[in-house]
Amino acid sequence: MSPSASETDHGGSHATLKGYIIGLLLCLVLTGASFGVVMGGWVPQPLRLTAIVVLCVVQLVAQLVLFLHIGAGRTQRENTGIFLCTAFLIAIVVAGSLWVMHNATQNMMPMQV
């Protein structure tokens, strides 16, 4: 006995070729814009880091929505919650590692020869 379509549907949105092409083009444009900010000098030096971070976040959101189909819809709440918890745990591990390395560097005995 094979499961029916309603039993196998996990509530995710179905991807279309149009969505993937839009995502690809958007990511290529954002990557090109980041490259242009650094190599083309499109943005003044003090604002370059800010521009790259903004472009990075926009590209991350575009990839999450268009490729991984993470959304705020009723059927995507579980996936979004799992993703946010995972991102939070990764942020804790990275921040904790940086903190430990910084404290280890600060508390090392000076090397005097």
C-alpha positions as a Markdown table, in Angstrom:
| # | Residue | x | y | z |
|---|---|---|---|---|
| 1 | Met | 0.0 | 0.0 | 0.0 |
| 2 | Ser | 1.6 | 3.3 | -1.1 |
| 3 | Pro | 1.2 | 6.5 | 0.8 |
| 4 | Ser | -1.1 | 9.1 | -0.6 |
| 5 | Ala | 0.1 | 12.5 | -1.7 |
| 6 | Ser | -1.2 | 14.2 | 1.4 |
| 7 | Glu | 0.7 | 11.8 | 3.6 |
| 8 | Thr | 4.0 | 12.4 | 1.9 |
| 9 | Asp | 3.7 | 16.2 | 1.6 |
| 10 | His | 5.9 | 17.7 | 4.3 |
| 11 | Gly | 4.4 | 21.2 | 4.0 |
| 12 | Gly | 7.3 | 22.6 | 2.0 |
| 13 | Ser | 6.8 | 24.9 | -0.9 |
| 14 | His | 7.6 | 23.4 | -4.2 |
| 15 | Ala | 10.5 | 24.8 | -6.1 |
| 16 | Thr | 10.1 | 26.0 | -9.7 |
| 17 | Leu | 12.7 | 26.5 | -12.4 |
| 18 | Lys | 11.8 | 30.2 | -12.5 |
| 19 | Gly | 12.5 | 30.6 | -8.8 |
| 20 | Tyr | 15.9 | 29.0 | -9.1 |
| 21 | Ile | 16.8 | 31.2 | -12.1 |
| 22 | Ile | 15.7 | 34.3 | -10.2 |
| 23 | Gly | 17.8 | 33.2 | -7.2 |
| 24 | Leu | 20.8 | 32.5 | -9.4 |
| 25 | Leu | 20.6 | 35.8 | -11.1 |
| 26 | Leu | 20.1 | 37.7 | -7.9 |
| 27 | Cys | 23.0 | 36.0 | -6.2 |
| 28 | Leu | 25.3 | 36.7 | -9.3 |
| 29 | Val | 24.3 | 40.4 | -9.2 |
| 30 | Leu | 24.9 | 40.6 | -5.4 |
| 31 | Thr | 28.3 | 38.8 | -5.8 |
| 32 | Gly | 29.2 | 41.2 | -8.6 |
| 33 | Ala | 28.2 | 44.2 | -6.5 |
| 34 | Ser | 30.4 | 43.0 | -3.7 |
| 35 | Phe | 33.3 | 42.5 | -6.1 |
| 36 | Gly | 32.6 | 46.0 | -7.5 |
| 37 | Val | 32.6 | 47.6 | -4.0 |
| 38 | Val | 36.0 | 46.2 | -3.3 |
| 39 | Met | 37.8 | 46.2 | -6.6 |
| 40 | Gly | 36.0 | 49.0 | -8.4 |
| 41 | Gly | 36.0 | 51.5 | -5.6 |
| 42 | Trp | 32.3 | 52.2 | -6.0 |
| 43 | Val | 32.0 | 53.0 | -2.3 |
| 44 | Pro | 34.2 | 55.3 | -0.3 |
| 45 | Gln | 36.8 | 53.5 | 1.9 |
| 46 | Pro | 35.1 | 54.1 | 5.3 |
| 47 | Leu | 31.8 | 52.5 | 4.1 |
| 48 | Arg | 33.2 | 49.5 | 2.2 |
| 49 | Leu | 33.0 | 47.1 | 5.1 |
| 50 | Thr | 29.4 | 48.2 | 5.8 |
| 51 | Ala | 28.4 | 47.8 | 2.2 |
| 52 | Ile | 29.9 | 44.3 | 2.0 |
| 53 | Val | 28.1 | 43.2 | 5.2 |
| 54 | Val | 24.8 | 44.5 | 3.9 |
| 55 | Leu | 25.3 | 42.8 | 0.5 |
| 56 | Cys | 26.3 | 39.6 | 2.4 |
| 57 | Val | 23.1 | 39.6 | 4.5 |
| 58 | Val | 20.9 | 40.3 | 1.5 |
| 59 | Gln | 22.5 | 37.4 | -0.4 |
| 60 | Leu | 22.1 | 35.1 | 2.7 |
| 61 | Val | 18.4 | 35.9 | 2.9 |
| 62 | Ala | 18.0 | 35.5 | -0.8 |
| 63 | Gln | 19.6 | 32.0 | -0.7 |
| 64 | Leu | 17.6 | 31.0 | 2.4 |
| 65 | Val | 14.3 | 32.0 | 0.8 |
| 66 | Leu | 14.9 | 31.1 | -2.9 |
| 67 | Phe | 17.0 | 27.9 | -2.5 |
| 68 | Leu | 16.3 | 26.5 | 0.9 |
| 69 | His | 12.7 | 27.7 | 1.0 |
| 70 | Ile | 12.9 | 29.0 | 4.6 |
| 71 | Gly | 10.0 | 31.2 | 5.1 |
| 72 | Ala | 7.5 | 32.6 | 7.6 |
| 73 | Gly | 4.5 | 30.7 | 6.3 |
| 74 | Arg | 2.5 | 28.4 | 8.5 |
| 75 | Thr | 4.0 | 25.3 | 6.8 |
| 76 | Gln | 7.6 | 26.6 | 7.2 |
| 77 | Arg | 7.6 | 27.6 | 10.9 |
| 78 | Glu | 9.2 | 24.3 | 12.0 |
| 79 | Asn | 12.0 | 24.6 | 9.5 |
| 80 | Thr | 12.6 | 28.3 | 10.3 |
| 81 | Gly | 12.7 | 27.5 | 14.0 |
| 82 | Ile | 15.2 | 24.7 | 13.5 |
| 83 | Phe | 17.4 | 27.0 | 11.3 |
| 84 | Leu | 17.3 | 29.8 | 13.8 |
| 85 | Cys | 18.2 | 27.5 | 16.7 |
| 86 | Thr | 21.1 | 26.1 | 14.7 |
| 87 | Ala | 22.4 | 29.6 | 13.7 |
| 88 | Phe | 22.2 | 30.7 | 17.3 |
| 89 | Leu | 24.1 | 27.7 | 18.5 |
| 90 | Ile | 26.8 | 28.2 | 15.9 |
| 91 | Ala | 27.0 | 31.9 | 16.9 |
| 92 | Ile | 27.5 | 30.8 | 20.5 |
| 93 | Val | 30.3 | 28.3 | 19.6 |
| 94 | Val | 32.1 | 30.9 | 17.4 |
| 95 | Ala | 31.8 | 33.7 | 20.0 |
| 96 | Gly | 32.9 | 31.4 | 22.8 |
| 97 | Ser | 35.9 | 30.2 | 20.8 |
| 98 | Leu | 37.0 | 33.8 | 20.0 |
| 99 | Trp | 36.6 | 34.7 | 23.7 |
| 100 | Val | 38.7 | 31.8 | 24.9 |
| 101 | Met | 41.4 | 32.5 | 22.3 |
| 102 | His | 41.4 | 36.2 | 23.2 |
| 103 | Asn | 41.7 | 35.4 | 26.9 |
| 104 | Ala | 44.5 | 32.8 | 26.3 |
| 105 | Thr | 46.4 | 35.4 | 24.3 |
| 106 | Gln | 46.0 | 38.1 | 27.0 |
| 107 | Asn | 47.0 | 35.7 | 29.8 |
| 108 | Met | 50.1 | 34.1 | 28.2 |
| 109 | Met | 53.3 | 34.7 | 29.9 |
| 110 | Pro | 55.7 | 37.0 | 27.9 |
| 111 | Met | 58.4 | 35.2 | 26.1 |
| 112 | Gln | 61.7 | 36.7 | 27.2 |
| 113 | Val | 64.9 | 35.3 | 25.9 |
